[in-house]
Amino acid sequence: MELPPGRTVHPPQRGLIRLETIAPLLPDGITPAIAGLLAVASFFTSALTASFGVGGGVAMLALMGLFMPVAALIPVHGAVQLGSNSGRAWHQRAHVRMDIALPFILGSVVGAIAGAFVVVQLPDALLKIVLGAFIILITWFTIPGIQRAGRAGLAAASAAVAVLSMMVGATGPIVSPILAQFLAGDRKALVATHAAAMVAQHSLKIVVFGLAGFVFRDWLWLIGAMIVSGYLGTVYGSRMLDRLDESSFRKWFRVGITLLALDLLRRGIMGLV
């Protein structure tokens, strides 16, 4: 068949077809480009947490907050972090300290139940200041008698963190220094046990938000893509952890935690101004 004068045949735009195929699988307001950016970010933030035990969840929450509606941010972030922490706990399962993780998980169950029925309305700015100061305190100073508190103290701490998790989303920077008080001198146990503890926290969070009516089904494809890329980041980050010596890990762990806490303080103070 001859074409009219001046008309040419253009090859199929394969990339465009792929984008058109992906777009209907994504929730409203999330373009394929945004989904790709979040999936790539999930790789690097998971690698960060697998290497240094902290930081990835907060960074991921901040980035997701630029593109997602507020109502979806914490539940979707929780689902992504559940996948990321599950992958890290599995990949580093040989180093999980169940004697520490189990009481933390039991306390999380109690805290999640309390968080579902008790609504505590605290000023956001004040909450950030209190959390930031608390994180710095337990990062740089050993809490007197922490070892004597034992499993009961750890369970109580995890219950409180589970309640906070419903309000602030990323509680990894709170959990890490608490566990570090019990796991001094074993970086691999700290990272792996932190992952197992956060699996419980995020699982319970998803149950609570699901019962509250959040429709996770609309976000499944994006969550799945971010979990897969996050696991690849975990594998890469775990290799970096193997290369770090204990003193270097502890130094960068404290630096990372402190920077996150200082940012919390900054945002809290700005909120009061």
N, C-alpha and C positions, 0 to 999 in steps of 0.2 A: 504494500500500500504506500503510495507516494504522499509525502507531506506537502502542505501548502508552502509556497515560497516564503522564506524567512523563518520557518519553524524548524526547530531542532529537537532531538530527543535527549532528555537529561537522564543520567543513570539514577537508579533508586537511591534515596537518601537513607542509608541503612541506620545511621546513628539516630536520625529523627524517628524512624519506625520503632526503634528500641525504646526511645523516650516515651513515645505515644503508648507503647505497651506497658511500660512501668507506671506511668502517671495514674491510671485508674486504680492501681493497687495501693496508692498512698492517700493519707487523709487530706482533707481540704486544707489548703494553705501551704502544704509541703510539696515543693516541686522536685523532680528527679535530681536536679543539681543540688538542692539542699540535702536531700536524702544521701547523695553521694558524699557530700562534705561531712555529714554526721557519721557515716560509716567509716570514713578515713580517720576522723577524729577519735572514734571508738578504738581503733587500733592503737593509736599513740597514747591515749589516756590509760588504756589497759596495760600497755607496756610500762608506763610510768609507775602505776601502782604495783605491778609485779616486781619491779626493780627496787623501789624505795618504800613500798608499803603504804603509801598515802599519796593523795593529790589528784589522782585520775578522776574520781567521782565528782569532786568539786569542779574541776575544769570542765567535765562533761556537762554538768548541770548549768554552768554559766553559758556555755555555747548553745545548749538546747534552749535556754531561756531567750535567746535572740530570735528564734524562729517559731516557737510553739506557744499556743495560748496558755495562760496561767493555769486554767483548770486541768490541762493535760500534762503539765510539766512534771510534777512530782510523781504521779502514778507511772507515766511512761519512763521517766528516769529510773524509777524503782525497778521496773521490768527489765530495762537494759542492764542495770547494775546487778540484778539477780543472775542474769546470764553471764555477765563478766566475772562475778565472784564465784559462781558455780564452776566455770571453766578453770579459774585459778585454783580453787580448792581441790579440784580433781587432778589438775596437772601437778600440783605440789602436795598431793595427799600424803606422801610419805613423811611430811614434816608437820602435819596438823597435830596439835596437842589436844586430844579429846578431853583430857582432865581439866583443861581450861575452857575449851569450846562448849562443852556440854552445859555447865552451869550458866554460861552466858546465853546459850540458846533457850534454856528454861526461863531465865529472867526475861528474855525478849518476848516470850509468849505472854507472860503476865503483863508486861508493859504494853503490848499491842492490844490486849483485851481492855486494859484501862484507857488507852488512847482512843478506843472506839466509842467509849461511853462517857468519858470525861473530857469535855472541851475546855481547855484553858486558854483564855485570850490574853496573851502577854503582848506588850508593845514590841513590835518587831525590832526596833532600834535597841531597846534595853536587852532583849534576848541575845542579840548579836554581841553586845558588849560583855555580858556575863559569860557567854560561851567562849569568846576570844580570850578573856582573862583566865578562865578555867583551863583551857587547852594549854596556854603558855605555862601556867603553874605546874601542871602535871607532866609537862614535857621536860622541864628543866630541873624539877625537884622531885625527889622520892617522897611519896606520901607516907608519913609516919604510921607504922603499924599496918601497912597495906598487905603484907604477907600474912599477918595474923587474921586479917579479915577473911581470907580463904574463899571458898566457893560461895558462901552466903553473901559476902561483900561483892563479889563479882556478879552474882545473879541480881543483886539490888541495883548495881550500876547499870547493867544491861537493860533492866526494866525501865529505868529513867531515860536511857538513850532511845529505847523503842518509842516512848511517848514523844520525845523531841523529834524523832524521825518523821512523824506525821506532820510536823510543822515546818521543819527546815530542810527536809529532803536529804541532803548529803551529810551524813553523820560520821563518815569514816574518820575525819580528823579528830573526833571525840573518842571513838573506839580505839584507834591505834595507840595513843599514849596510855590509855588505861591498860591495854594488854601488854604494853611495853614494860609496865611496872611488874608484871608477873613473869615476863619472858626476857629478862635482861640477859644479854650475851648470846642470844640465838636468833639471828636475823631471819633465817629460813622458817623457823617455827613461828616467828611473829607474823611474817607475811602470809603464811599458809593458814594459821589459826585465825587471823583477821578475816581472811576470805571466808572461812567456814562460818564465823560469827555473823558476817554481813549477809550470807545466804539466808540465814534465819530471819534477820531483820527485814530484808527486802521481800522475802516470801510472805511474811505476815502483813507487811504493808500492802502488798498486792491483794491479799484476801480482804483486807479492810476496805480498800478503795473499790474492789469489785462488788462487795456487799453494799457499798454506798451508791452503786449505780454507774460507775465509770465503765465505758464500753471499750475494753482493750482490743476487741476484734478489729476495730477500725485502724489500729496502729500496728497490727501483727507483722506486716511485711517489713516495715521500717525497723521495728524492734528486732526481728529475726536477722536482718542484714547487719545491724549494729552488734548483735551478739556474736555472729560468725567472725566479723572483722576483729571484735574484741578478743576472741579466743586466740586468734593469730598473734595479736599484740601481747597476750599473756605468755605465749610460747617464747616470743622474742625477749620479753622483759625478764623471764625466768633465767634465760641464759646470761643476761647482764647481772642478775643477782648472784649467780654462781661465781662471777668474776670479781665481785666486790669482797674485800675483807671486812671483818666485823667492825673495826673502828671507822672505816670510811662509810659504811652503811649507817652507823649510828649518827655520825656527823651530818650526813645529808638528810637522814630521816628527821633529825631535830630541826635542821634549817628549813626543810619543806613544811613541817608542821607549824613552825613559828611564823613563816610567811603567810600561811593560810589564816592563822589566828590573828595576825596583825591586820590582814585585810578585813576580817570580821569586825575587829575593833574600829577600823576606819569607817566601814559602812554604818556601823552602829552610831558612831559619833556624828557622822554626816546626817544621819536620820534624826538626830536630836537638835541639830542646828536649824 
